[in-house]
Amino acid sequence: MIKVLRSGKYKLIETKQQIKILYLDDMPYVWLFIPEIGHVLEVTHKAHKAEHTLAAGNYRLYDVKKDSRFSQHKHLELFVGEGQCQGYLLLTDLPTDKKRKSRIIATNELICASC
C-alpha cells in the first residue's frame, strides 16, 4: 500500500556558511553530512538566509507498507525539472522537535510515474 502523506513546494538553499537547508513548504530542515552515519536531516527553527538556491519545485512524501516493489520506509521525491525527480528514503520519517534528526538516503526507487 502506498499513501501520499504530503505534497507541496520545496526549496533547497545553501547559506553563506555552506550549510544546506531543505524547505518542505515552510518547514526548514538542515541537511547535514555526518561521517560514519551519512546524510541527515535535522529540524531547525532558526532563520536562514540563502546565498544560493540549489533546487526548487514540487515534492511528495509517501508512506510505503506491504508493497514488494519498494523499500518499506517513507519515500520523499523531489521534482527536479523536465519530468525528472530524485527519490530519497527517510529511514525514521521526517525529524520533529522530539526526534530532531533523521537519516536520508538517495534511492533510484521512484513511486511517481510522471517523473
Secondary structure, DSSP 8 states (H G I E B T S, - for coil): -EEEEEEEEEEEEE-TT--EEEEETTEEEEEEEETTTEEEEEE--S----SEEEEEEEEEEEEE-S-TTS-SSEEEEEEEETTEEEEEEETT-S--SSS-EEEEEEES----TT-
